[in-house]
Amino acid sequence: MATTLDVASKAVATACAHCSNLVTIASFNPLSIKPDNLFLLSLSKIGVSETGTFLESLTETFPPFAQNLQEMTLTTDTQLGLVVNFIESLLDQA
């Protein structure tokens, strides 16, 4: 069974791949992504200049958390691992 960390990581990776051609997902089980250090990077480092498309993709993945995601303080310089942690905490509370 997938952990909340697995679910959050896959969601963030998918949102990144959706809005950046610099991110690819080779496999979901186990999660295999390029760049390997994606969660240490920021949106700007993967070529994303606006947070809108990224947030929209996350909101589509987690409709019950749409309000929480929209309230998240997110800039293009936010480390993606912090977004994973935020989503994981929402899932843990659900």
C-alpha positions in Angstrom: 0.0 0.0 0.0 1.3 3.5 -0.9 2.2 5.8 1.9 1.2 9.4 2.1 4.7 10.3 1.2 4.5 8.1 -1.9 1.2 9.7 -2.9 2.5 13.2 -2.3 5.7 12.6 -4.2 3.9 11.2 -7.2 1.5 14.1 -7.2 4.3 16.7 -7.1 6.3 14.9 -9.8 3.2 14.6 -12.0 2.5 18.3 -11.6 6.1 19.2 -12.4 6.1 17.0 -15.5 2.8 18.6 -16.6 4.3 22.1 -16.6 7.9 21.5 -17.5 9.6 19.6 -20.3 12.7 19.3 -18.1 10.9 16.7 -15.8 10.1 13.2 -16.9 8.6 10.3 -15.1 10.0 6.9 -16.2 8.0 4.8 -13.7 5.4 5.3 -10.9 6.1 2.0 -9.1 8.7 2.6 -7.9 8.8 6.3 -8.6 11.6 7.0 -11.1 12.0 10.6 -12.2 14.4 12.8 -14.0 16.0 14.9 -12.7 16.8 12.5 -9.8 17.0 15.4 -7.4 13.7 16.9 -8.4 12.5 17.4 -4.8 15.6 19.4 -3.9 15.0 21.8 -6.8 12.5 24.7 -7.1 10.0 25.4 -9.9 12.3 28.0 -11.4 15.1 25.4 -11.6 12.9 23.2 -13.8 12.0 26.1 -16.1 8.6 27.1 -14.5 8.1 30.8 -14.3 4.6 30.9 -12.8 3.0 28.8 -10.1 -0.5 28.8 -11.6 -0.2 25.7 -13.8 1.6 23.8 -11.1 -1.1 24.6 -8.5 -3.9 23.8 -11.0 -2.4 20.4 -11.6 -2.1 19.7 -7.9 -5.7 20.9 -7.3 -7.0 18.5 -10.0 -5.2 15.6 -8.2 -6.6 16.5 -4.8 -10.0 18.3 -5.2 -10.8 18.0 -1.4 -7.7 20.0 -0.6 -8.1 22.7 -3.3 -8.6 25.4 -0.7 -5.5 24.3 1.3 -3.4 24.2 -1.8 -4.5 27.7 -2.9 -3.6 29.1 0.5 -0.1 27.5 0.4 2.6 30.1 0.2 4.3 29.1 -3.1 6.8 30.9 -5.2 8.9 29.7 -8.1 11.8 29.6 -5.6 10.1 27.2 -3.2 11.9 23.9 -2.9 9.6 21.1 -4.3 10.4 18.8 -1.3 8.6 21.4 0.9 5.5 21.0 -1.3 5.7 17.2 -1.0 5.8 17.7 2.8 2.8 20.0 2.8 0.7 17.6 0.8 1.9 14.7 2.9 0.7 16.5 6.0 -2.7 17.2 4.4 -3.1 13.5 3.6 -2.0 12.5 7.1 -4.7 14.7 8.6 -7.4 13.4 6.3 
